[in-house]
């Protein structure tokens, strides 16, 4: 498939931001409104998490692939899904959502994405930048095994994101109605950690269907009541 570029549309929808992000300083540019997305090369996007669920990526990749051969179709698809990002040191766009969509774009050789810059911390020293991002819940500094890492060890580009099998499981359980989607940042990683502490990794890797069934039971148990998107205990 040839590399695909898309052009900037005049207007796009924008999802509401969590309250903790609204205090971020936004770039000042008289030529556009702060909420207007801009077109950014995918290689300039910086992850704020260490892993993704490749099953979720595959589902999005299929949707992207159906549109990627037609520039107008992929433009219409992406203009409805601007990627929220914080401008950081080195002119990097640190994305705080849509990591799975970004990986799907990379796998489909789509070269650009629409980005909505929701804050500008580019003048801060890198250490202070990481601290401010963490304070606002804009980081999930964990690797693909769920181990905490220093933010500087996060992948430097979308293509370097690794597979977290438990993130696959949390996506599968949510898709099946085990819990509902939450607006809280990195909510499904909290579910992934919940499953990680209760199901052996070998089970998830070797018998995903069984792990999914167990995950559905766990998601409707009292032990999951504290998690975002919890829908109640099974009778």
JOHUTA-V875623 format. One line per field, one symbol per residue. ss: DSSP state (H for helix, E for strand, L for the rest). burial: 1 if it has 9 or more other C-alpha atoms within 8 Angstrom, else 0. A space follows every 10 residues. Layout:
ss = ???
burial = ???
This chain:
ss = LLLELLLLLL LLLLLLLLHH HLLLLLLLLL LLLLLLLEEE EHHHEELLEL EELHHHHHHH HHHHHHHHLL HHHHHHHHHL LLEEEEEEHH HEEEELLLHH HHHHHHHLLE LEEEEEEEEE LLLLLHHHHH HHHHHLLLLE LELLLLLELL HHHLLLLHHH LEELHHHHHH HHHHHLLLLL LLLLLLHHHH HHHHHHLLLL HHHHHHLHHH HHHHHHHHHL LHHHLLLLLL LLLLL
burial = 0001010100 0100000100 1001010000 0001011111 1101111111 1111111101 1001101100 1011101111 1111111110 0111110111 1111110111 1111111111 1101000011 0011001111 1111000010 1001101100 1011111111 1111000111 0000101111 1111110010 0011000101 1100110111 1001101001 00000
